[in-house]
Amino acid sequence: MYKFLKFLLALILLPVIFFALLETGHILLRVLGSFRAGWTFWLGATVYVTLHYTVYNFSRMYVFMHEVTHALAALLCGGRVADISVRKNTGYVKMDKSNVFIALAPYFVPGYVLVTAFLYMTGDLFISVAPLRPVFLFLIGFFTAFHLIQTFKTLSEARQPDLKLAGGTVFSIVIIILANLIVLALVLKGIFPGEVSLQQAALRILKETLNVGRILVNYIGARLLR
């Protein structure tokens, strides 16, 4: 019953994902759409894609961050971590607690992207990092492509027990997609605080989602009254 309710929640969230995807796309185009503003971001993403498919797939680097994210999520939720193992293609974390956040965190928390954004924002508190923005955008583009490709690769190549622990494949995929969009928007807000308005984006998503819900309710009501 609990998994069925999560499945229904996933279906309800589908319109939210659609409009969140549109809003995130608009934000990307606004801050990185021009060649002058975003060329280093797209260059970083292109460099990673090229290296991944021609030279090295960075699997150990991904496994390390994947397991560390599991561990940090468990610690944030009050759990204890007994052991972490990282190998080239596999790894595990021994912990005494699990929930949706702990199980799915590595799939929507782009650790290397957040570290890069954190260094940029904290560095700006002490020195002017504006001249270094192209370098940080390159790294964020590189690690964003790294996170997306590695996450897709991990989810598509084998059945992940994390999804089952979180409440099922459909629910987990919906949460992963939505959370990735939210995190990307937050990172862009951190790098471009003046150009990105998360409040307005959230209000537009809410408005459009409610409109879809209203249309569905009216349609269902009309069908029942026939």
C-alpha positions as CSV (number, residue, x, y, z in Angstrom):
1,M,0.0,0.0,0.0
2,Y,2.8,2.4,0.9
3,K,4.5,1.8,-2.5
4,F,1.2,2.2,-4.3
5,L,0.8,5.7,-2.6
6,K,4.3,6.6,-3.7
7,F,3.4,5.5,-7.3
8,L,0.3,7.8,-7.2
9,L,2.5,10.6,-5.9
10,A,4.9,10.1,-8.8
11,L,2.0,10.4,-11.3
12,I,0.8,13.6,-9.6
13,L,4.3,15.0,-9.8
14,L,4.6,14.5,-13.6
15,P,3.2,17.9,-14.5
16,V,5.5,19.5,-11.9
17,I,8.5,17.8,-13.6
18,F,7.4,19.1,-17.0
19,F,7.0,22.7,-16.0
20,A,10.2,22.5,-13.8
21,L,12.0,21.3,-16.9
22,L,10.7,24.2,-18.9
23,E,11.7,26.7,-16.2
24,T,15.2,25.2,-15.8
25,G,15.6,25.4,-19.5
26,H,14.6,29.1,-19.5
27,I,17.1,29.8,-16.7
28,L,19.9,28.0,-18.6
29,L,19.1,30.0,-21.8
30,R,18.9,33.2,-19.8
31,V,22.3,32.9,-18.1
32,L,24.2,30.6,-20.4
33,G,22.4,31.1,-23.8
34,S,24.7,33.7,-25.1
35,F,28.2,32.6,-26.4
36,R,29.9,35.3,-24.3
37,A,28.3,34.2,-21.0
38,G,28.1,30.4,-21.4
39,W,30.8,29.2,-23.8
40,T,33.1,27.9,-21.0
41,F,30.2,26.0,-19.4
42,W,29.3,24.2,-22.7
43,L,33.0,23.7,-23.4
44,G,33.4,22.0,-20.1
45,A,30.5,19.7,-20.8
46,T,31.8,18.9,-24.3
47,V,35.2,18.1,-22.9
48,Y,33.8,15.7,-20.4
49,V,31.6,13.9,-23.0
50,T,34.5,13.6,-25.3
51,L,36.8,12.2,-22.6
52,H,34.2,9.8,-21.3
53,Y,33.5,8.2,-24.6
54,T,37.0,8.2,-26.1
55,V,39.6,8.1,-23.3
56,Y,38.4,7.3,-19.8
57,N,34.9,6.8,-18.2
58,F,35.9,8.2,-14.7
59,S,34.0,5.3,-13.0
60,R,36.1,5.2,-9.9
61,M,35.7,8.9,-9.4
62,Y,31.9,8.5,-9.7
63,V,31.8,5.5,-7.3
64,F,33.7,7.5,-4.7
65,M,31.3,10.5,-4.8
66,H,28.3,8.1,-5.0
67,E,29.2,6.3,-1.8
68,V,30.4,9.4,0.0
69,T,27.0,11.1,-0.8
70,H,25.2,8.0,0.7
71,A,27.3,8.3,3.8
72,L,26.8,12.1,4.2
73,A,23.1,11.8,3.7
74,A,22.9,9.1,6.4
75,L,24.9,11.3,8.8
76,L,22.6,14.3,8.0
77,C,19.6,12.0,8.9
78,G,21.1,11.0,12.2
79,G,22.5,7.6,11.1
80,R,25.9,6.1,11.6
81,V,28.3,5.0,9.0
82,A,30.4,1.9,9.8
83,D,32.4,1.4,6.6
84,I,32.8,2.7,3.0
85,S,34.2,0.7,0.1
86,V,35.1,2.2,-3.2
87,R,36.3,0.1,-6.2
88,K,36.6,0.8,-9.9
89,N,33.0,-0.1,-10.8
90,T,31.3,-0.9,-7.5
91,G,31.1,0.3,-3.9
92,Y,29.1,0.1,-0.8
93,V,28.3,1.9,2.5
94,K,27.5,0.2,5.7
95,M,25.1,2.3,7.7
96,D,22.4,1.8,10.3
97,K,19.7,3.9,8.7
98,S,18.0,4.3,5.3
99,N,15.2,6.4,3.8
100,V,14.3,8.0,0.5
101,F,16.8,10.8,0.8
102,I,19.7,8.5,1.8
103,A,18.9,6.0,-0.9
104,L,18.5,8.5,-3.7
105,A,20.8,11.3,-2.8
106,P,23.8,10.2,-5.0
107,Y,21.5,10.3,-8.1
108,F,20.5,14.0,-7.6
109,V,23.3,15.5,-5.6
110,P,26.1,16.4,-8.0
111,G,28.8,16.4,-5.5
112,Y,31.6,17.8,-7.6
113,V,29.4,20.5,-9.0
114,L,28.4,21.6,-5.5
115,V,32.0,21.6,-4.3
116,T,32.9,23.8,-7.3
117,A,30.0,26.2,-6.7
118,F,30.8,26.3,-3.0
119,L,34.4,27.3,-3.7
120,Y,33.2,30.0,-6.1
121,M,30.6,31.5,-3.6
122,T,32.9,31.3,-0.6
123,G,35.8,32.7,-2.5
124,D,33.7,35.7,-3.5
125,L,33.4,36.6,0.2
126,F,37.1,37.3,0.4
127,I,38.3,38.3,-3.1
128,S,36.6,39.2,-6.4
129,V,36.2,35.9,-8.2
130,A,34.4,37.5,-11.2
131,P,37.6,37.2,-13.4
132,L,37.7,33.5,-12.6
133,R,34.0,32.9,-13.4
134,P,34.8,31.3,-16.8
135,V,37.1,28.8,-15.1
136,F,34.4,27.9,-12.6
137,L,31.8,27.7,-15.3
138,F,34.0,25.3,-17.3
139,L,34.4,23.1,-14.2
140,I,30.6,23.2,-13.5
141,G,29.9,22.3,-17.1
142,F,32.4,19.5,-16.9
143,F,31.0,18.1,-13.7
144,T,27.4,18.6,-14.6
145,A,27.9,16.4,-17.7
146,F,29.9,14.0,-15.5
147,H,27.0,13.7,-13.1
148,L,24.2,13.3,-15.7
149,I,26.1,10.8,-17.8
150,Q,27.2,8.7,-14.9
151,T,23.8,8.8,-13.2
152,F,22.1,7.6,-16.4
153,K,24.8,5.0,-16.9
154,T,24.3,3.7,-13.4
155,L,20.5,3.6,-13.6
156,S,20.4,2.0,-17.1
157,E,23.1,-0.7,-16.9
158,A,21.8,-2.6,-13.9
159,R,18.9,-2.7,-11.4
160,Q,19.7,-0.5,-8.5
161,P,18.6,-1.7,-5.0
162,D,18.6,2.0,-4.0
163,L,15.4,2.5,-6.1
164,K,13.6,-0.4,-4.4
165,L,14.6,0.9,-1.0
166,A,13.3,4.3,-1.9
167,G,9.8,3.0,-2.8
168,G,10.0,1.7,-6.4
169,T,11.4,2.5,-9.8
170,V,8.8,4.9,-11.0
171,F,8.7,6.9,-7.8
172,S,12.5,7.0,-7.6
173,I,13.0,8.1,-11.2
174,V,10.4,10.9,-10.8
175,I,12.1,12.2,-7.6
176,I,15.6,11.9,-9.2
177,I,14.6,14.0,-12.2
178,L,12.7,16.6,-10.2
179,A,15.5,16.9,-7.6
180,N,18.2,17.2,-10.3
181,L,16.3,20.1,-11.8
182,I,16.0,21.8,-8.4
183,V,19.7,21.4,-7.6
184,L,20.7,22.7,-11.0
185,A,18.5,25.8,-10.6
186,L,20.1,26.3,-7.1
187,V,23.6,26.1,-8.5
188,L,22.8,28.6,-11.2
189,K,21.3,30.9,-8.6
190,G,24.5,30.7,-6.6
191,I,26.7,31.6,-9.7
192,F,24.3,34.2,-11.1
193,P,22.4,35.5,-8.1
194,G,21.2,38.7,-9.9
195,E,20.0,37.0,-13.1
196,V,18.1,34.0,-11.6
197,S,14.8,34.4,-9.7
198,L,13.9,31.1,-8.1
199,Q,10.8,32.6,-6.5
200,Q,9.3,33.6,-9.8
201,A,10.1,30.3,-11.4
202,A,8.5,28.4,-8.5
203,L,5.3,30.5,-8.8
204,R,5.1,29.8,-12.5
205,I,5.5,26.1,-12.0
206,L,2.8,26.1,-9.3
207,K,0.4,28.2,-11.4
208,E,0.8,25.9,-14.5
209,T,0.6,22.8,-12.4
210,L,-2.7,24.0,-10.8
211,N,-4.0,24.8,-14.3
212,V,-3.3,21.2,-15.4
213,G,-5.0,19.9,-12.3
214,R,-8.0,22.1,-12.9
215,I,-8.3,20.9,-16.5
216,L,-8.1,17.3,-15.5
217,V,-10.7,17.7,-12.7
218,N,-13.1,19.5,-15.1
219,Y,-12.6,16.8,-17.8
220,I,-13.2,13.9,-15.3
221,G,-16.2,15.7,-13.8
222,A,-17.7,16.2,-17.3
223,R,-17.2,12.5,-18.2
224,L,-18.8,11.4,-14.9
225,L,-21.9,13.6,-15.5
226,R,-22.6,12.2,-18.9
